[in-house]
Amino acid sequence: MRTLDFTPLYRSAIGFDRLFNQMEQNLNNSNGGYPPYNIEQQDENHYRITMAVAGFSEAQMDISQHQNRLIVTGKRADADNNQEQRHYLYQGIAERDFERKFQLADHVKVVGASMENGLLHIELEREVPEEEKPRRIAINGQRLLGQEDSVVSHSAE
């Protein structure tokens, strides 16, 4: 059994605690870690989930996002599941349906997805609204920096 320690990631990913907790829970789920995936941080606001989905076509994949939950589903066609006619000496390739759920941090949305060489790439972006972005506050001043223009225009009236 494979265990991963996400503790070092908590230090650099403030606000993404739920994402890492969900990843830890997913590792302990009954699906045995199928399909395997990577999560990479490309820069401060861009992330990528890469899933190994060999044997699945784009038509058999479904990606949906509802609020902060990302759900990736793969369903094989009935004709592909007809394995009674096959006689395997060894079967190491998992040919089964799956559903993988990810809990996304606030303001993270899916901006694109692509499949290449049996890998599904899901691009994520964090867009913090203007009202929630940090702002500078003047020390020993009564106005916020960047709002001098609006204060001056009111005093001219």
N, C-alpha and C positions, 0 to 999 in steps of 0.2 A: 504494500500500500504506500502511496506517495503522499507525504504531507508537506505543505508549504507554509513557511512562516512569513506573513505579510507585515510583521512589526516594523521593519525598516521603512516600508512604504508609508506608514502612518505619519512619520516625521515630516515627509515632504509633500503630503497630499492632504492638507487641512481641508475639511469639508467633504472629502470623499471617503470618510470612514465607513459609511453604509455600503459603498461600492466594494470595498475590501472585505467587509463582513459578509456580504452576499457571496463573494467569490469563495470565501472559506466555507460557507454553507453549501455551495454548489459542489465543492470537492467532496463533501461528506454525504451527498445525496446518493440514492440507490442507483443512479444511472452509470456509476462507475467511472465518471469523468469522460463520458462519450457525448459528443465528439470533443477531442482535445482542443484547447484554444489558448491564445496569448492575448494579453492586454498590454499595449505599449503607449507611453506618453510621448507624443511627437514634439510638443512644445507646451507652453503653459496652458493653452486653451484647446488643444487638439489631441485626440486620442484615437486609437485604432484597436478594434477587436479582430483577431484573425482566427478563424476556425477551420480545422481540417475536415472537409466534407467530401472526401474522395468517393466517387460513385454516385453523387447526387448532381442533378442538372439544375439550372436556374429555375426551371418550371416546377421542380419538386421542393424548392425552398420558399419559405415565407418569413418575412421579417416585419414585425410590427412594434410600434411604440405607443404606449398609453401612459400618459403622465410620466412618471419616473421609472417605468418598467419597460425593458426591452425584451422581446420574446422572439427567439429564432427557432423555427420549426422545419424539420425535414421529413417529408413523407414519400416513401418509395411507391412506385406504381404497383398495382396488383400483379401485373405480368412479371415484374422484377422479383416479387416475393415468392414466386413459384419455384421453390427449391427442392421439391420432392423428386424432380427428375435428375438432380445433380447428385453425384457421389463424390464427396470431398475426401481426400486423404488427409488434408490439414486445412482448416479454415481459420485464418488469422485476420481476415478483413471483416469487420462488423458490417453487416447489411441489415440495419434495423432503423426504424423511425426514431426520431428524437425530438425533444423540446428542451431548449436551454433558455433560462431566464436570467436576466441581469438587472440589478437595481441600480439605476443611474443617479448621480448626484443632482442637486437642484441646478436648473438652467442648462443641463446637458441635453443635446438633441442629436438625432441621427441626421447626418447631412449627405450620406451616400453609401452605396454598397456595390461591390464588384466581386466576380469570381474569376480566379486565374489559377490554372494548374492544380485544381482540387482544393484550393484555399478560398474561403469566403472572407473578404475584407469588409468590415463595417466601420465607416468613418464617423467619429463623434466630435462635436464641438460644444464648448461651454460658452454661452453668451449671457453675460451678466447684464441686466437692465441698467440703464444710466442712473436711475434713482438708487440703485444698490451698490454702485461703484464707489470706491473710496474717494473722499474729497479732502482738500487741504483746508485747514482752519487757521486763521491768523492768530498768532499769540499776542496778547495785549491789544487786540483790535476788536471792533464790534461787528465787522463784516467778514463774510466768507471770501476767500480768495476766488477770483473769477466772477464775482457778482458786483464789482465796482461800477460797471456800466449801467446796470439797472438802478442802482442807488443814485447815481449822478443824474440820470434822466428824470427820476422822480423829484429831485430837488430843484431842477430847472423849471418845473411846472409851477 
